[in-house]
């Protein structure tokens, strides 16, 4: 089985060097970059399977790198940021990052997040319905073609957005808690209100007529979210 290739991007050697050693020990083929320009060059040349990206970097910042990579590829992206940069984390998620960790973080936690993201495509077929199609009101999702239609029009979703919508549409009218969604979509247990809320917001912006007053993806306060039946 081929080794997964990971691109690690951080301008701090005290972070980058231990990360490289750890991921190499875990069996990954590791590429590194210390600024945004080099990160884009490395990504174009190597087409890694996953990217771990610091947001605060010289030359080209991590947000710009995230946006440019997402325009070219659906590769999983995890962003790293200091706790004081909460607005940047949310923006990174809105630009297409799949997950995030705040500094300081445990390296083993990052390895777990990376492995969870790499497992996601392999998990999808086991949950596919016989028809391959999920429908809820004006929404239609094809598990075979990975396409989403809203009121007859195609909606362009990222892989994480698609997976979140798919999980919700499997049980229309049923409330799913944030912990349940986190485990089903991101592959690990815990509670992360910011991550779930940001992706729900992105789905509403792409699918709702009025995202501020949603009719399709509903919030059940104190519990979670549901797709209107």
Phi and psi in degrees as GROMACS dihedral restraints (atoms count N, CA, C in turn):
[ dihedral_restraints ]
;  ai    aj    ak    al  type     phi  dphi    fc
    3     4     5     6     1   -66.1    20    10
    4     5     6     7     1   144.3    20    10
    6     7     8     9     1   -74.2    20    10
    7     8     9    10     1   142.3    20    10
    9    10    11    12     1   -72.9    20    10
   10    11    12    13     1   142.6    20    10
   12    13    14    15     1  -102.0    20    10
   13    14    15    16     1   129.5    20    10
   15    16    17    18     1  -119.6    20    10
   16    17    18    19     1   136.8    20    10
   18    19    20    21     1  -104.1    20    10
   19    20    21    22     1   116.8    20    10
   21    22    23    24     1  -102.9    20    10
   22    23    24    25     1   125.6    20    10
   24    25    26    27     1  -126.2    20    10
   25    26    27    28     1   112.8    20    10
   27    28    29    30     1  -161.4    20    10
   28    29    30    31     1   140.4    20    10
   30    31    32    33     1   -90.5    20    10
   31    32    33    34     1     3.5    20    10
   33    34    35    36     1  -106.3    20    10
   34    35    36    37     1   111.6    20    10
   36    37    38    39     1   -58.0    20    10
   37    38    39    40     1   -33.6    20    10
   39    40    41    42     1   -66.7    20    10
   40    41    42    43     1   -16.3    20    10
   42    43    44    45     1   -99.3    20    10
   43    44    45    46     1   -45.4    20    10
   45    46    47    48     1   -65.9    20    10
   46    47    48    49     1   -43.3    20    10
   48    49    50    51     1   -63.8    20    10
   49    50    51    52     1   -49.7    20    10
   51    52    53    54     1   -61.8    20    10
   52    53    54    55     1   -36.1    20    10
   54    55    56    57     1   -63.5    20    10
   55    56    57    58     1   -44.2    20    10
   57    58    59    60     1   -60.0    20    10
   58    59    60    61     1   -47.0    20    10
   60    61    62    63     1   -60.3    20    10
   61    62    63    64     1   -43.3    20    10
   63    64    65    66     1   -64.6    20    10
   64    65    66    67     1   -47.8    20    10
   66    67    68    69     1   -69.3    20    10
   67    68    69    70     1   -33.3    20    10
   69    70    71    72     1   -64.4    20    10
   70    71    72    73     1   -40.5    20    10
   72    73    74    75     1   -65.3    20    10
   73    74    75    76     1   -27.2    20    10
   75    76    77    78     1   -84.5    20    10
   76    77    78    79     1     0.6    20    10
   78    79    80    81     1    96.2    20    10
   79    80    81    82     1     9.2    20    10
   81    82    83    84     1   -84.7    20    10
   82    83    84    85     1   150.9    20    10
   84    85    86    87     1   -87.6    20    10
   85    86    87    88     1   121.3    20    10
   87    88    89    90     1  -110.9    20    10
   88    89    90    91     1   130.0    20    10
   90    91    92    93     1  -114.6    20    10
   91    92    93    94     1   146.6    20    10
   93    94    95    96     1  -130.6    20    10
   94    95    96    97     1   154.5    20    10
   96    97    98    99     1  -147.1    20    10
   97    98    99   100     1   146.2    20    10
   99   100   101   102     1  -109.9    20    10
  100   101   102   103     1     1.8    20    10
  102   103   104   105     1  -153.8    20    10
  103   104   105   106     1   168.6    20    10
  105   106   107   108     1   -64.0    20    10
  106   107   108   109     1   -38.8    20    10
  108   109   110   111     1   -62.7    20    10
  109   110   111   112     1   -46.4    20    10
  111   112   113   114     1   -65.9    20    10
  112   113   114   115     1   -33.4    20    10
  114   115   116   117     1   -62.6    20    10
  115   116   117   118     1   -44.7    20    10
  117   118   119   120     1   -65.7    20    10
  118   119   120   121     1   -38.2    20    10
  120   121   122   123     1   -64.2    20    10
  121   122   123   124     1   -45.2    20    10
  123   124   125   126     1   -65.0    20    10
  124   125   126   127     1   -39.3    20    10
  126   127   128   129     1   -64.1    20    10
  127   128   129   130     1   -45.2    20    10
  129   130   131   132     1   -63.5    20    10
  130   131   132   133     1   -36.2    20    10
  132   133   134   135     1   -78.8    20    10
  133   134   135   136     1   -37.2    20    10
  135   136   137   138     1  -107.1    20    10
  136   137   138   139     1   -20.0    20    10
  138   139   140   141     1    48.7    20    10
  139   140   141   142     1    64.1    20    10
  141   142   143   144     1   -65.2    20    10
  142   143   144   145     1   163.6    20    10
  144   145   146   147     1   -83.4    20    10
  145   146   147   148     1   -21.4    20    10
  147   148   149   150     1  -157.1    20    10
  148   149   150   151     1   149.3    20    10
  150   151   152   153     1  -124.7    20    10
  151   152   153   154     1   131.5    20    10
  153   154   155   156     1  -112.0    20    10
  154   155   156   157     1   120.5    20    10
  156   157   158   159     1  -130.7    20    10
  157   158   159   160     1   119.2    20    10
  159   160   161   162     1   -74.5    20    10
  160   161   162   163     1   142.4    20    10
  162   163   164   165     1   -83.2    20    10
  163   164   165   166     1   -32.7    20    10
  165   166   167   168     1   -99.2    20    10
  166   167   168   169     1   101.7    20    10
  168   169   170   171     1  -143.2    20    10
  169   170   171   172     1   157.9    20    10
  171   172   173   174     1   -75.9    20    10
  172   173   174   175     1   165.3    20    10
  174   175   176   177     1    69.9    20    10
  175   176   177   178     1   -74.6    20    10
  177   178   179   180     1  -125.3    20    10
  178   179   180   181     1   121.1    20    10
  180   181   182   183     1   -73.9    20    10
  181   182   183   184     1   167.5    20    10
  183   184   185   186     1   -63.8    20    10
  184   185   186   187     1   -33.1    20    10
  186   187   188   189     1   -62.6    20    10
  187   188   189   190     1   -42.9    20    10
  189   190   191   192     1   -65.9    20    10
  190   191   192   193     1   -42.2    20    10
  192   193   194   195     1   -60.5    20    10
  193   194   195   196     1   -44.9    20    10
  195   196   197   198     1   -58.1    20    10
  196   197   198   199     1   -47.1    20    10
  198   199   200   201     1   -62.2    20    10
  199   200   201   202     1   -42.9    20    10
  201   202   203   204     1   -69.2    20    10
  202   203   204   205     1   -40.3    20    10
  204   205   206   207     1   -64.9    20    10
  205   206   207   208     1   -43.4    20    10
  207   208   209   210     1   -64.9    20    10
  208   209   210   211     1   -29.5    20    10
  210   211   212   213     1   -67.8    20    10
  211   212   213   214     1   -22.3    20    10
  213   214   215   216     1  -103.5    20    10
  214   215   216   217     1   -24.7    20    10
  216   217   218   219     1  -153.2    20    10
  217   218   219   220     1   157.6    20    10
  219   220   221   222     1  -100.0    20    10
  220   221   222   223     1    17.7    20    10
  222   223   224   225     1   -56.2    20    10
  223   224   225   226     1   138.9    20    10
  225   226   227   228     1   -61.5    20    10
  226   227   228   229     1   136.8    20    10
  228   229   230   231     1  -128.1    20    10
  229   230   231   232     1   128.1    20    10
  231   232   233   234     1  -112.9    20    10
  232   233   234   235     1   126.8    20    10
  234   235   236   237     1  -100.7    20    10
  235   236   237   238     1   146.1    20    10
  237   238   239   240     1  -114.0    20    10
  238   239   240   241     1   139.2    20    10
  240   241   242   243     1  -157.3    20    10
  241   242   243   244     1   154.3    20    10
  243   244   245   246     1   -70.0    20    10
  244   245   246   247     1   153.4    20    10
  246   247   248   249     1   -60.9    20    10
  247   248   249   250     1   -27.2    20    10
  249   250   251   252     1   -73.7    20    10
  250   251   252   253     1    -6.3    20    10
  252   253   254   255     1  -107.5    20    10
  253   254   255   256     1    42.6    20    10
  255   256   257   258     1   -57.6    20    10
  256   257   258   259     1   -40.6    20    10
  258   259   260   261     1   -63.0    20    10
  259   260   261   262     1   -35.0    20    10
  261   262   263   264     1   -68.0    20    10
  262   263   264   265     1   -36.4    20    10
  264   265   266   267     1   -61.9    20    10
  265   266   267   268     1   -48.2    20    10
  267   268   269   270     1   -60.5    20    10
  268   269   270   271     1   -43.0    20    10
  270   271   272   273     1   -63.7    20    10
  271   272   273   274     1   -39.8    20    10
  273   274   275   276     1   -59.9    20    10
  274   275   276   277     1   -42.4    20    10
  276   277   278   279     1   -64.1    20    10
  277   278   279   280     1   -40.2    20    10
  279   280   281   282     1   -68.1    20    10
  280   281   282   283     1   -26.5    20    10
  282   283   284   285     1   -84.3    20    10
  283   284   285   286     1    -4.2    20    10
  285   286   287   288     1   124.9    20    10
  286   287   288   289     1    -0.7    20    10
  288   289   290   291     1   -65.2    20    10
  289   290   291   292     1   146.6    20    10
  291   292   293   294     1   -91.2    20    10
  292   293   294   295     1   -24.4    20    10
  294   295   296   297     1  -160.8    20    10
  295   296   297   298     1   171.6    20    10
  297   298   299   300     1  -150.9    20    10
  298   299   300   301     1   159.0    20    10
  300   301   302   303     1  -137.3    20    10
  301   302   303   304     1   142.7    20    10
  303   304   305   306     1   -96.8    20    10
  304   305   306   307     1   143.9    20    10
  306   307   308   309     1   -82.8    20    10
  307   308   309   310     1   143.6    20    10
  309   310   311   312     1   -76.0    20    10
  310   311   312   313     1   152.3    20    10
  312   313   314   315     1  -135.6    20    10
  313   314   315   316     1   162.6    20    10
  315   316   317   318     1   -87.1    20    10
  316   317   318   319     1   131.3    20    10
  318   319   320   321     1   -59.6    20    10
  319   320   321   322     1   -38.3    20    10
  321   322   323   324     1   -62.2    20    10
  322   323   324   325     1   -33.0    20    10
  324   325   326   327     1   -65.7    20    10
  325   326   327   328     1   -41.8    20    10
  327   328   329   330     1   -63.6    20    10
  328   329   330   331     1   -42.8    20    10
  330   331   332   333     1   -59.5    20    10
  331   332   333   334     1   -42.2    20    10
  333   334   335   336     1   -62.9    20    10
  334   335   336   337     1   -41.9    20    10
  336   337   338   339     1   -64.0    20    10
  337   338   339   340     1   -43.3    20    10
  339   340   341   342     1   -61.4    20    10
  340   341   342   343     1   -46.9    20    10
  342   343   344   345     1   -63.9    20    10
  343   344   345   346     1   -36.7    20    10
  345   346   347   348     1   -62.8    20    10
  346   347   348   349     1   -43.0    20    10
  348   349   350   351     1   -65.8    20    10
  349   350   351   352     1   -39.0    20    10
  351   352   353   354     1   -70.8    20    10
  352   353   354   355     1   -23.7    20    10
  354   355   356   357     1   -78.8    20    10
  355   356   357   358     1   -21.5    20    10
  357   358   359   360     1   -55.8    20    10
  358   359   360   361     1   -48.1    20    10
  360   361   362   363     1   -59.2    20    10
  361   362   363   364     1   -34.1    20    10
  363   364   365   366     1   -71.3    20    10
  364   365   366   367     1   -23.5    20    10
  366   367   368   369     1   -80.4    20    10
  367   368   369   370     1   -28.8    20    10
  369   370   371   372     1   -58.6    20    10
  370   371   372   373     1   -46.8    20    10
  372   373   374   375     1   -59.6    20    10
  373   374   375   376     1   -32.3    20    10
  375   376   377   378     1   -68.5    20    10
  376   377   378   379     1   -17.1    20    10
  378   379   380   381     1  -102.6    20    10
  379   380   381   382     1     2.1    20    10
  381   382   383   384     1   -71.8    20    10
  382   383   384   385     1   136.7    20    10
  384   385   386   387     1   -72.5    20    10
  385   386   387   388     1   159.8    20    10
  387   388   389   390     1   -59.6    20    10
  388   389   390   391     1   -38.8    20    10
  390   391   392   393     1   -77.3    20    10
  391   392   393   394     1   -23.5    20    10
  393   394   395   396     1    75.5    20    10
  394   395   396   397     1     6.9    20    10
  396   397   398   399     1  -129.4    20    10
  397   398   399   400     1   133.9    20    10
  399   400   401   402     1  -115.5    20    10
  400   401   402   403     1   137.4    20    10
  402   403   404   405     1  -134.7    20    10
  403   404   405   406     1   141.8    20    10
  405   406   407   408     1  -152.5    20    10
  406   407   408   409     1   106.4    20    10
  408   409   410   411     1    59.8    20    10
  409   410   411   412     1  -123.3    20    10
  411   412   413   414     1   -84.4    20    10
  412   413   414   415     1    -1.5    20    10
  414   415   416   417     1   -93.8    20    10
  415   416   417   418     1   137.4    20    10
  417   418   419   420     1  -137.2    20    10
  418   419   420   421     1   124.8    20    10
  420   421   422   423     1  -123.0    20    10
  421   422   423   424     1   124.8    20    10
  423   424   425   426     1  -100.2    20    10
  424   425   426   427     1   117.9    20    10
  426   427   428   429     1   -75.2    20    10
  427   428   429   430     1   -20.2    20    10
  429   430   431   432     1   -80.3    20    10
  430   431   432   433     1   -47.4    20    10
  432   433   434   435     1   -94.1    20    10
  433   434   435   436     1    -7.9    20    10
  435   436   437   438     1    61.2    20    10
  436   437   438   439     1    34.6    20    10
  438   439   440   441     1  -109.4    20    10
  439   440   441   442     1   147.8    20    10
  441   442   443   444     1  -124.5    20    10
  442   443   444   445     1   132.4    20    10
  444   445   446   447     1  -118.8    20    10
  445   446   447   448     1   136.7    20    10
  447   448   449   450     1  -124.2    20    10
  448   449   450   451     1   114.9    20    10
  450   451   452   453     1    54.9    20    10
  451   452   453   454     1    38.5    20    10
  453   454   455   456     1    84.7    20    10
  454   455   456   457     1    -1.6    20    10
  456   457   458   459     1  -110.5    20    10
  457   458   459   460     1   141.3    20    10
  459   460   461   462     1   -70.9    20    10
  460   461   462   463     1   144.3    20    10
  462   463   464   465     1  -120.4    20    10
  463   464   465   466     1   127.1    20    10
  465   466   467   468     1   -86.6    20    10
  466   467   468   469     1   111.5    20    10
  468   469   470   471     1  -116.3    20    10
  469   470   471   472     1   147.3    20    10
  471   472   473   474     1   -73.0    20    10
  472   473   474   475     1   165.6    20    10
  474   475   476   477     1   -56.4    20    10
  475   476   477   478     1   -39.7    20    10
  477   478   479   480     1   -70.6    20    10
  478   479   480   481     1   -40.5    20    10
  480   481   482   483     1   -61.0    20    10
  481   482   483   484     1   -43.9    20    10
  483   484   485   486     1   -60.4    20    10
  484   485   486   487     1   -46.2    20    10
  486   487   488   489     1   -65.3    20    10
  487   488   489   490     1   -40.2    20    10
  489   490   491   492     1   -63.2    20    10
  490   491   492   493     1   -45.6    20    10
  492   493   494   495     1   -63.1    20    10
  493   494   495   496     1   -41.0    20    10
  495   496   497   498     1   -59.4    20    10
  496   497   498   499     1   -44.7    20    10
  498   499   500   501     1   -62.3    20    10
  499   500   501   502     1   -43.8    20    10
  501   502   503   504     1   -65.1    20    10
  502   503   504   505     1   -39.6    20    10
  504   505   506   507     1   -75.8    20    10
  505   506   507   508     1   -14.9    20    10
  507   508   509   510     1   -66.9    20    10
  508   509   510   511     1   -24.4    20    10
  510   511   512   513     1  -133.4    20    10
  511   512   513   514     1    67.9    20    10
  513   514   515   516     1   -60.1    20    10
  514   515   516   517     1   135.7    20    10
  516   517   518   519     1    86.9    20    10
  517   518   519   520     1   -10.5    20    10
  519   520   521   522     1   -99.3    20    10
  520   521   522   523     1   138.5    20    10
  522   523   524   525     1   -82.5    20    10
  523   524   525   526     1   130.0    20    10
  525   526   527   528     1  -114.5    20    10
  526   527   528   529     1   125.6    20    10
  528   529   530   531     1   -71.2    20    10
  529   530   531   532     1   161.4    20    10
  531   532   533   534     1   -62.6    20    10
  532   533   534   535     1   -36.9    20    10
  534   535   536   537     1   -63.0    20    10
  535   536   537   538     1   -41.3    20    10
  537   538   539   540     1   -63.0    20    10
  538   539   540   541     1   -43.7    20    10
  540   541   542   543     1   -66.1    20    10
  541   542   543   544     1   -39.9    20    10
  543   544   545   546     1   -61.5    20    10
  544   545   546   547     1   -43.6    20    10
  546   547   548   549     1   -70.1    20    10
  547   548   549   550     1   -40.1    20    10
  549   550   551   552     1   -71.4    20    10
  550   551   552   553     1   -36.1    20    10
  552   553   554   555     1   -95.1    20    10
  553   554   555   556     1   -44.2    20    10
  555   556   557   558     1   -98.5    20    10
  556   557   558   559     1   -14.8    20    10
  558   559   560   561     1    86.0    20    10
  559   560   561   562     1    14.1    20    10
  561   562   563   564     1  -142.4    20    10
  562   563   564   565     1   158.0    20    10
  564   565   566   567     1   -89.2    20    10
  565   566   567   568     1   153.2    20    10
  567   568   569   570     1   146.4    20    10
  568   569   570   571     1  -161.4    20    10
  570   571   572   573     1  -143.9    20    10
  571   572   573   574     1   122.3    20    10
  573   574   575   576     1  -142.9    20    10
  574   575   576   577     1    89.4    20    10
  576   577   578   579     1   -61.9    20    10
  577   578   579   580     1   -38.9    20    10
  579   580   581   582     1   -63.7    20    10
  580   581   582   583     1   -43.8    20    10
  582   583   584   585     1   -64.1    20    10
  583   584   585   586     1   -50.1    20    10
  585   586   587   588     1   -63.4    20    10
  586   587   588   589     1   -47.8    20    10
  588   589   590   591     1   -61.2    20    10
  589   590   591   592     1   -38.7    20    10
  591   592   593   594     1   -63.9    20    10
  592   593   594   595     1   -42.2    20    10
  594   595   596   597     1   -73.3    20    10
  595   596   597   598     1   -33.5    20    10
  597   598   599   600     1   -62.7    20    10
  598   599   600   601     1   -42.2    20    10
  600   601   602   603     1   -59.6    20    10
  601   602   603   604     1   -42.7    20    10
  603   604   605   606     1   -65.1    20    10
  604   605   606   607     1   -41.4    20    10
  606   607   608   609     1   -62.4    20    10
  607   608   609   610     1   -43.6    20    10
  609   610   611   612     1   -62.2    20    10
  610   611   612   613     1   -39.3    20    10
  612   613   614   615     1   -63.6    20    10
  613   614   615   616     1   -27.8    20    10
  615   616   617   618     1   -93.6    20    10
  616   617   618   619     1   -21.3    20    10
  618   619   620   621     1  -116.9    20    10
  619   620   621   622     1   -26.1    20    10
  621   622   623   624     1   -89.5    20    10
  622   623   624   625     1   146.0    20    10
  624   625   626   627     1   -64.9    20    10
  625   626   627   628     1   -41.7    20    10
  627   628   629   630     1  -130.5    20    10
  628   629   630   631     1    95.6    20    10
  630   631   632   633     1   -57.0    20    10
  631   632   633   634     1   -27.6    20    10
  633   634   635   636     1   -73.5    20    10
  634   635   636   637     1   -20.5    20    10
  636   637   638   639     1  -130.8    20    10
  637   638   639   640     1    72.7    20    10
  639   640   641   642     1   -66.3    20    10
  640   641   642   643     1   144.3    20    10
  642   643   644   645     1  -115.0    20    10
  643   644   645   646     1   -18.9    20    10
  645   646   647   648     1  -100.0    20    10
  646   647   648   649     1   -52.4    20    10
  648   649   650   651     1  -104.9    20    10
  649   650   651   652     1   106.3    20    10
  651   652   653   654     1  -104.4    20    10
  652   653   654   655     1   143.4    20    10
  654   655   656   657     1   -92.3    20    10
  655   656   657   658     1   130.3    20    10
  657   658   659   660     1  -110.2    20    10
  658   659   660   661     1   100.4    20    10
  660   661   662   663     1   -57.7    20    10
  661   662   663   664     1   133.5    20    10
  663   664   665   666     1    85.0    20    10
  664   665   666   667     1    -6.8    20    10
  666   667   668   669     1  -125.3    20    10
  667   668   669   670     1   -55.6    20    10
  669   670   671   672     1   160.6    20    10
  670   671   672   673     1  -134.4    20    10
  672   673   674   675     1  -135.8    20    10
  673   674   675   676     1   158.7    20    10
  675   676   677   678     1  -149.8    20    10
  676   677   678   679     1   156.4    20    10
  678   679   680   681     1   -90.0    20    10
  679   680   681   682     1   131.9    20    10
  681   682   683   684     1   -63.9    20    10
  682   683   684   685     1   134.4    20    10
